[in-house]
Amino acid sequence: MSVNAPVELTVADLHPAVDDPVLNSMNFLNEVAGRWPDAVSLAAGRPYEEFFDDDAPRRWLQRFRRHLVEDLGQHPAQANRTLFQYGRTKGIVHHLIARNLAVDEETHVDPEAVVVTVGCQEAMFLVLRALRAGPRDVLLAVAPTYVGLTGAARLVDLPVRPVAGGPAGVDLADLRAQTRHARAAGLRPRACYVMPDFANPSGVSISLADRRRLLDLAAEEELLLVEDNPYGLFPAGEQGRLPTLKALDTRRRVVYLGSFAKTVLPGARVGYVVADQRVAEADGSVGLLADQLARIKSMVTVNTAPLAQAVIGGALLEHDCSLVTATVRQRAAYTRNLRHLLAGLARRFPAPSPVTWTVPAGGFFVVVSVPFPVDDALLRRSAERHGVLWTPMAHFYDDGTPVRALRLSVSAVTPEQIDLGLDRLAALVADESRRTAAPDDRRTR
């Protein structure tokens, strides 16, 4: 565009979220690997690509079509219409998702409580849009918080108040205090967003005892819990998985977000929300929160692409609706990589190094604390001078305070790439430590 071209709009004419740093964070993090393609990326939380199968989507699509005809009794022409036409707003694989939750999570939900979404990101947006009823409404979220949640909240003008996470995954006393402080200020806390299993970005998990306490607290404080569970199928090693909050939920306090991006195929962009909370209609009838979310979805994306859903549905059917069974190879790869990364950090930063890190029990992420501030400018220097990418932890906090930590991901790399990336990270840490220490040295002379 010519610099002399007339300007019809300014950013000030648009919704404030379009220029919000949170939305810029998501774009920056999505694009960073493309800017430096030769750098080793320990940044992206993408699934392992070596197990992608060129033939799988076609096979899964055919399997789901047979399911429509042979199991659900659809005429072939009707099956084609189900796959190729606009579809049901709530989705066409909702019954298979409900079966998957029963098989893998021992969670039994009405299929009508499931809304199939365009990735988990749409599921977040729908829930937050529904909960934001007025200017007094606020959302609580365990910090550090997945940036996509914070961004979605911005789009619906729902302020987010942080709740301390810490080594236990959630500080229950702080959650209660933040809830009461908000109410004392005349606000209405609607829900608390939490990722109990191998959270993004912290990698921390919540114990079984604390999950039960969290559910009790939510009931006492009349809060909903928005549970996000993209990594729960990936514990490291042979340790068992803990039940989800939704599996423990007997009081309909949990709205459950799920995704097939990490477990089946990220390119399908299929997620879902389980919203079985009862909602009283104006006419006195009682429906499900899922019905309200579907109304919103019908005006946002109309429906989730039936062909994409069919691919996911076929993958579920191929494994008798068990993603635990379907992801055995992936789980082994992530366990191997996580252990390799942790061992590599220990070799390169032996005690008493000022560099420390978390030791998660599974998932994709390790948080490394360093003795200097970490920001996007440092990431650029890391990419350009040292050839290694990672994620500044500052993106996962919402207060602008400098953060001396970065996130490493083990999901989309090989052990050899991990070694190379850690060598380059160690060189960066050494250089930056010298650079930031130099002014202090001069002052003491």
Salt bridges, closest charged atoms under 4 A:
ASP20 OD2 - ARG154 NE 2.62
GLU31 OE1 - ARG35 NH2 3.51
ASP53 OD2 - ARG59 NH1 3.62
ASP55 OD1 - ARG58 NH1 3.81
ASP71 OD2 - HIS67 ND1 2.82
GLU105 OE1 - ARG241 NH1 3.16
GLU112 OE2 - ARG88 NH2 2.94
GLU112 OE1 - LYS90 NZ 3.28
GLU112 OE2 - HIS94 NE2 3.92
GLU122 OE1 - LYS297 NZ 2.87
ASP137 OD1 - ARG188 NE 2.69
ASP137 OD2 - ARG190 NH1 3.80
ASP157 OD1 - HIS15 NE2 3.09
ASP197 OD1 - ARG211 NH2 2.71
ASP210 OD1 - ARG213 NH1 2.63
ASP216 OD1 - ARG251 NH2 2.69
GLU220 OE1 - ARG176 NH2 2.99
GLU221 OE2 - ARG176 NH1 3.06
GLU221 OE2 - ARG180 NH2 2.85
GLU221 OE1 - ARG183 NH1 2.97
ASP249 OD2 - LYS246 NZ 3.30
ASP276 OD1 - LYS246 NZ 2.82
GLU281 OE2 - ARG295 NH2 3.25
ASP291 OD1 - LYS90 NZ 2.59
GLU318 OE1 - ARG59 NE 2.67
GLU318 OE2 - HIS319 NE2 3.63
ASP376 OD1 - HIS395 NE2 2.64
ASP398 OD1 - ARG154 NH2 2.69
ASP419 OD1 - HIS340 NE2 2.96
ASP419 OD1 - ARG347 NH2 3.82
ASP419 OD1 - ARG348 NH2 3.77
ASP423 OD1 - ARG348 NE 2.89
ASP431 OD2 - HIS386 NE2 3.19
ASP431 OD1 - ARG434 NH2 2.31
GLU432 OE2 - ARG381 NH2 3.22
GLU432 OE2 - ARG435 NH2 2.61
ASP440 OD1 - ARG443 NH2 2.00
